[in-house]
Amino acid sequence: MDTGVGGRELYEGLMEVAGPGAHREVALPWLAETGSAYRDRLHTAAACSGWWQHRRTDHRVGVLYGELYALGRVSDLLLLARQTPAGPWDPGVEGLAFSDEEYLDLFTGLGMTPFRGGGFDPFLHEIVEVEQAEDPAAPIEVTEVLWPGLMLGELLFSRAGVRVRAGAAHARRGVADRSPLYWSFRRRHRRTVDLSQGWGGNSQWSTDLRLDYRTPSGDHLNVDGDRPIDGSTTLPADHPENLSPRERLLTPRERRDLLRHRCLLRTPEAVAELDRDAPWDLEFLPFDWRLPTAGE
């Protein structure tokens, strides 16, 4: 951001140290070097003001997107130690275990505000583990907060990780806590899908952080998305900017779950058809989805 320091440098520095001294040796010096110009630039994104709409005319907008994404990677890296491996996807970084105080010290130093939340809220909470309630209709309730979430003004930077209890009609164990998590870079306990995957060492850093805002007028999800979540009524069904045949196999509720929770909560109704095209659960492209105005 033309300030001489950035989130990518912090991430790569943490990866190089990868030990118990990373907070003292890497994070604190980096934070001291950022200065007020860096924090002021980050706060350009703090209000739901439409700043993202100027990307084509102001190169600083694209740089800010990338910076927010890089900091999101840092957060993902520092939260790995709070996750229990449940597959071969990510062994984590041994020894890089920031305490809650050290983790929050880094991000509050950039002007962010931590939260843990009360009742379950998909805007604020990422499901990490599901305890299946006997009653299938039992609503989702938080039983433990595993890590705090962070807001940058009105912008959701990262959700709090939670254990929940829920009936299978709302969140099924093995799906809500193990299906691929979209708009995320790294987890130890489940696969993740973000748009950096498959790109080169430099190109991947141009990925965008998803923009969700909580404002007095309500929640605004994925505000720069430009694909209607139920498909366009004006474009042909096979148009590349429309929903794919695979995405149309999800019900409207399932698509909304994927957008709001960033993962599926239950086995899709059309799983038999989806199973013909494995691995179907990694192949959705919800990154540009947007809700109808009335649905937000």
Secondary structure, DSSP 8 states (H G I E B T S, - for coil): --SS--HHHHHHHHHHH-STTHIIIIIHHHHHHHHHHHHHHHGGGSS-SSGGGGTTT-HHHHHHHHHHHHHHHHHHHHHGGGS---SSS----TT----HHHHHHHHHTTT-EEE--SS--TTTEEEEEEEE-SSTT---EEEEEEE-EEEETTEEEE-EEEEEEE-TTT--TTTTTTS-EET-S--SSS-EE-TTTTS-TTGGGG------EEETTEEE-STT--EETT--SSS-TT-TTS--HHHHTS-HHHHHHHHHHSS-SS--TTHHHHGGGSSGGG---GGGEE--GGG-
